[in-house]
Amino acid sequence: MFGSIAFVHILDEKRQKLDPKSEKCILVGYSLEPKGYKCFNPATRKAQVSRDVVLDESTSWYTVDLAPSDPIETDFFVDTEEDR
């Protein structure tokens, strides 16, 4: 389900011994080229594609972590006049 919480695994090469093994992200879609999930990390404001993801579909990111006054701005959904 889009907007659900996704825990993306951090590779061993990119972390230290006591660093967390996953990042809490938002599931925004599925990737077509490399098979995997598109996830957005609001802490770093970056998107990534990963195959090693654990999804928590019972909770939504927007109902748990964000207040209504904290909008997330992304470049994923560009509204152009051609789309209207």
Residue pairs with C-beta under 8 A, 6 or more apart in sequence:
1 27
1 57
1 60
2 27
2 28
2 29
3 26
3 27
3 28
3 60
3 61
3 62
4 26
4 27
4 55
4 56
4 57
4 59
4 60
4 61
5 24
5 25
5 26
5 27
5 55
5 56
5 59
5 60
5 61
5 64
6 24
6 25
6 26
6 27
6 37
6 39
6 53
6 54
6 55
6 56
7 22
7 23
7 24
7 25
7 53
7 54
7 55
7 56
8 22
8 23
8 25
8 39
8 41
8 48
8 50
8 52
8 53
9 21
9 22
9 50
9 52
9 53
9 54
10 19
10 20
10 21
10 22
10 23
15 21
22 54
23 41
23 43
24 41
24 43
25 39
25 40
25 41
25 42
25 48
26 39
26 40
26 41
26 42
26 61
26 72
27 37
27 38
27 39
27 53
27 55
28 38
28 39
28 40
28 47
28 74
28 76
29 37
29 38
29 76
30 36
30 37
30 38
31 37
31 38
31 49
34 49
34 51
35 51
36 49
36 50
36 51
36 53
37 49
37 50
37 51
37 53
37 55
38 47
38 48
38 49
38 76
39 47
39 48
39 49
39 50
39 53
40 46
40 47
40 72
40 74
40 76
41 47
41 48
42 66
42 72
47 74
47 76
66 72
